[in-house]
Amino acid sequence: MLGDILPAEAFGFLLVTVRMAALVMIMPVLGDHSVPARMRVAFAMMVSIIVYGTVRTQLPPMPGNIFDLAALMIRELTIGLMMGLVTRILLTSTHVAGSLIAFQTGLAAAQSFDPSQGSQSVIVATFMTLIAVTLITVTDLHHLLIMGMANSYVRFPAGMALPVADFATVTVRYVSSSFMLGSQMALPFIVFGIVYNVGLGLVARMVQGFQVFFIGMPINLFLGFTLIMLLMGSMMNLFLDQFRVLLLDFVG
């Protein structure tokens, strides 16, 4: 009797762990490169233990052969990766906004490592992403991410066929929403860049021999930093409000 129960329980826990591990490794805040891999693995195991106790009756029976088992594991891993990717896309709006701001204020050449992207990016985008991650944890929005991990079995039951078309539609919608949110956050800087460069062009046309670049670049940097200082709070409030709405819409 015990020999029949233990393999089934081990299979069910492994099935949950595959999805939870994929989610933790990809999703924002919890899956950033700044978080040590051991902590992410430990957190994934802890969440798997909790989630398994609530969904163990909903899991499919253990397959009778290795091929069905491998297919089931790959299916769960893919669902976890897709869900983590969608939540990660929501955070890229700050990267879009920071990149647009950097190009408009002349800071595009200053780059640093962005832990959320895992690569080099403009320093303004890195700064805004770090602020966004800090505010997500301070305002407890990361609890929604954890809640979405448990609710994933409601939206995507274990053993179901991969909803490839649904994921493609959702991904396209959230990519467009993230880009739109980033553009809205950077809209004052886009307007500033257009007005400022048009003004410099008019000055260059009216005053022949005027060194527009050497005079305009320091002023552009000063005004850019001033706008960042004045508008950062409003931009982050807009991000948090939209991030909450989009995340609730996705995780249910």
C-alpha positions as CSV (number, residue, x, y, z in Angstrom):
1,M,0.0,0.0,0.0
2,L,2.7,2.5,1.0
3,G,4.7,1.5,-2.0
4,D,1.9,2.6,-4.3
5,I,1.2,5.9,-2.5
6,L,4.8,7.2,-2.2
7,P,5.6,7.1,-6.0
8,A,2.3,8.9,-6.8
9,E,3.0,11.6,-4.2
10,A,6.5,12.1,-5.4
11,F,5.3,12.4,-9.0
12,G,2.7,15.0,-8.0
13,F,5.2,17.0,-6.0
14,L,7.7,16.9,-8.9
15,L,5.0,18.0,-11.3
16,V,4.2,21.1,-9.2
17,T,7.9,21.8,-8.6
18,V,8.6,21.9,-12.4
19,R,6.0,24.6,-12.9
20,M,6.8,26.6,-9.8
21,A,10.5,26.5,-10.5
22,A,10.0,27.9,-14.0
23,L,7.8,30.6,-12.7
24,V,10.2,31.7,-9.9
25,M,13.2,31.7,-12.3
26,I,11.5,33.9,-14.9
27,M,9.0,36.2,-13.2
28,P,10.1,39.7,-12.1
29,V,11.4,40.6,-8.6
30,L,11.7,37.0,-7.5
31,G,13.6,35.9,-10.6
32,D,15.9,38.8,-11.0
33,H,19.6,38.0,-11.5
34,S,20.4,40.0,-8.4
35,V,18.6,37.4,-6.3
36,P,21.0,34.5,-5.6
37,A,20.2,31.2,-7.4
38,R,20.1,29.3,-4.1
39,M,17.4,31.6,-2.7
40,R,15.3,31.2,-5.8
41,V,15.6,27.5,-5.7
42,A,14.7,27.4,-2.0
43,F,11.8,29.7,-2.5
44,A,10.5,27.6,-5.4
45,M,10.7,24.4,-3.2
46,M,8.8,26.2,-0.4
47,V,6.1,27.4,-2.7
48,S,5.8,24.0,-4.3
49,I,5.2,22.4,-0.9
50,I,2.5,24.8,-0.1
51,V,0.8,24.7,-3.6
52,Y,1.0,20.9,-3.8
53,G,-1.1,20.6,-0.6
54,T,-3.9,22.6,-2.2
55,V,-3.8,21.1,-5.8
56,R,-2.8,17.5,-5.2
57,T,-6.4,16.2,-5.9
58,Q,-6.4,18.1,-9.2
59,L,-3.3,16.5,-10.6
60,P,-3.5,13.9,-13.3
61,P,-2.5,10.3,-12.4
62,M,1.1,9.1,-12.9
63,P,1.7,8.1,-16.5
64,G,2.4,4.5,-17.3
65,N,5.5,5.0,-19.5
66,I,8.5,7.4,-19.6
67,F,7.4,9.1,-22.8
68,D,4.0,10.3,-21.4
69,L,5.9,11.4,-18.2
70,A,8.4,13.4,-20.2
71,A,5.6,15.0,-22.2
72,L,3.7,16.0,-19.1
73,M,6.8,17.5,-17.5
74,I,7.6,19.5,-20.6
75,R,4.1,20.7,-20.7
76,E,4.2,22.0,-17.1
77,L,7.6,23.5,-17.7
78,T,6.3,25.4,-20.8
79,I,3.3,26.7,-18.9
80,G,5.5,28.0,-16.1
81,L,7.9,29.6,-18.5
82,M,5.1,31.3,-20.5
83,M,3.4,32.6,-17.4
84,G,6.7,33.9,-16.1
85,L,7.5,35.5,-19.4
86,V,4.2,37.4,-19.5
87,T,4.7,38.8,-16.0
88,R,8.3,39.7,-17.0
89,I,7.0,41.7,-20.0
90,L,5.0,43.9,-17.6
91,L,8.2,45.1,-16.0
92,T,9.8,46.0,-19.3
93,S,7.7,49.2,-19.5
94,T,10.1,50.9,-17.2
95,H,13.0,49.8,-19.5
96,V,11.1,51.3,-22.5
97,A,10.4,54.5,-20.6
98,G,14.0,54.8,-19.4
99,S,15.4,54.2,-22.9
100,L,13.2,56.9,-24.4
101,I,14.1,59.3,-21.6
102,A,17.8,58.6,-22.1
103,F,17.6,59.3,-25.9
104,Q,15.7,62.5,-25.4
105,T,18.1,63.9,-22.7
106,G,21.4,62.8,-24.2
107,L,22.1,60.1,-21.6
108,A,22.0,57.1,-24.0
109,A,25.7,56.7,-23.9
110,A,25.8,56.1,-20.2
111,Q,25.1,52.3,-19.6
112,S,25.2,49.9,-16.7
113,F,24.2,46.3,-16.0
114,D,20.4,45.9,-15.6
115,P,19.7,42.9,-13.3
116,S,16.1,42.6,-14.6
117,Q,17.3,42.4,-18.2
118,G,20.4,40.4,-17.5
119,S,22.4,42.7,-19.9
120,Q,23.8,46.2,-20.4
121,S,21.2,49.0,-20.8
122,V,21.1,52.8,-20.4
123,I,21.6,53.9,-16.9
124,V,18.2,55.7,-16.7
125,A,16.4,52.5,-17.6
126,T,18.4,50.6,-15.0
127,F,17.6,53.2,-12.4
128,M,13.9,53.2,-13.2
129,T,13.7,49.4,-13.2
130,L,15.4,49.2,-9.8
131,I,13.0,51.8,-8.4
132,A,10.1,49.8,-9.9
133,V,11.3,46.6,-8.3
134,T,11.7,48.3,-4.9
135,L,8.2,49.9,-5.1
136,I,6.7,46.5,-6.1
137,T,8.1,44.9,-2.9
138,V,7.3,47.9,-0.7
139,T,3.7,48.1,-1.8
140,D,3.3,44.3,-1.5
141,L,2.5,43.8,-5.2
142,H,4.8,40.8,-5.2
143,H,2.1,39.1,-3.2
144,L,0.0,39.2,-6.4
145,L,2.8,37.4,-8.2
146,I,2.8,34.7,-5.5
147,M,-1.0,34.5,-5.6
148,G,-0.8,34.1,-9.4
149,M,1.5,31.1,-9.0
150,A,-1.1,29.3,-6.9
151,N,-4.0,30.5,-9.2
152,S,-2.1,29.2,-12.3
153,Y,-3.8,25.7,-11.7
154,V,-7.2,27.4,-11.9
155,R,-6.4,29.0,-15.3
156,F,-4.2,26.2,-16.6
157,P,-5.0,22.9,-15.0
158,A,-2.2,20.3,-15.0
159,G,-2.4,17.8,-17.8
160,M,-4.3,20.1,-20.2
161,A,-3.2,20.7,-23.7
162,L,-0.9,23.7,-24.2
163,P,-3.0,26.8,-24.9
164,V,-0.5,28.0,-27.5
165,A,-3.0,30.3,-29.3
166,D,-4.2,31.8,-26.0
167,F,-0.6,32.4,-24.9
168,A,0.3,34.0,-28.2
169,T,-2.7,36.4,-28.0
170,V,-1.9,37.3,-24.3
171,T,1.7,37.8,-25.1
172,V,1.0,40.2,-28.0
173,R,-1.5,42.1,-25.9
174,Y,0.8,42.5,-22.9
175,V,3.8,43.5,-25.1
176,S,1.7,46.3,-26.7
177,S,0.4,47.3,-23.2
178,S,3.9,47.4,-21.8
179,F,5.2,49.5,-24.7
180,M,2.2,51.8,-24.4
181,L,2.8,52.3,-20.7
182,G,6.5,53.0,-21.2
183,S,5.6,55.5,-23.9
184,Q,3.1,57.2,-21.6
185,M,5.6,57.4,-18.8
186,A,8.2,59.0,-21.1
187,L,5.7,61.3,-22.9
188,P,6.7,64.5,-21.1
189,F,10.3,63.9,-22.2
190,I,9.3,63.2,-25.8
191,V,7.5,66.5,-25.9
192,F,10.5,68.2,-24.2
193,G,12.9,66.7,-26.8
194,I,10.8,67.8,-29.8
195,V,10.4,71.4,-28.4
196,Y,14.0,71.7,-27.4
197,N,15.5,70.4,-30.6
198,V,13.2,72.5,-32.7
199,G,14.2,75.5,-30.6
200,L,17.9,74.7,-31.1
201,G,17.3,74.3,-34.9
202,L,15.7,77.8,-35.0
203,V,18.6,79.3,-33.1
204,A,21.1,77.7,-35.4
205,R,19.3,79.1,-38.4
206,M,18.9,82.6,-37.0
207,V,22.4,83.0,-35.5
208,Q,25.0,81.9,-38.0
209,G,28.1,80.4,-36.5
210,F,26.5,79.7,-33.1
211,Q,27.9,76.5,-31.6
212,V,24.6,74.8,-31.0
213,F,26.0,71.4,-29.9
214,F,28.5,72.7,-27.3
215,I,25.9,75.1,-25.8
216,G,22.8,72.9,-26.2
217,M,24.2,69.6,-24.8
218,P,24.9,70.8,-21.2
219,I,21.5,72.6,-21.1
220,N,19.8,69.5,-22.4
221,L,21.4,67.4,-19.6
222,F,20.5,69.9,-17.0
223,L,16.9,70.2,-18.1
224,G,16.7,66.4,-18.4
225,F,17.8,65.8,-14.9
226,T,15.4,68.5,-13.6
227,L,12.5,66.8,-15.4
228,I,13.5,63.4,-14.0
229,M,13.6,64.8,-10.5
230,L,10.2,66.5,-10.9
231,L,8.4,63.7,-12.7
232,M,9.9,60.5,-11.3
233,G,7.2,60.2,-8.6
234,S,4.3,60.6,-11.0
235,M,5.8,58.2,-13.5
236,M,6.3,55.5,-10.8
237,N,2.7,56.0,-9.5
238,L,1.4,55.5,-13.1
239,F,3.5,52.4,-13.4
240,L,2.3,50.9,-10.2
241,D,-1.4,51.5,-11.0
242,Q,-1.1,50.0,-14.4
243,F,1.1,47.1,-13.3
244,R,-1.5,46.2,-10.6
245,V,-4.4,46.3,-13.1
246,L,-2.6,44.3,-15.8
247,L,-1.3,41.8,-13.3
248,L,-4.7,41.2,-11.7
249,D,-6.2,40.8,-15.2
250,F,-3.6,38.1,-15.9
251,V,-3.4,36.1,-12.7
252,G,-7.1,36.4,-11.9
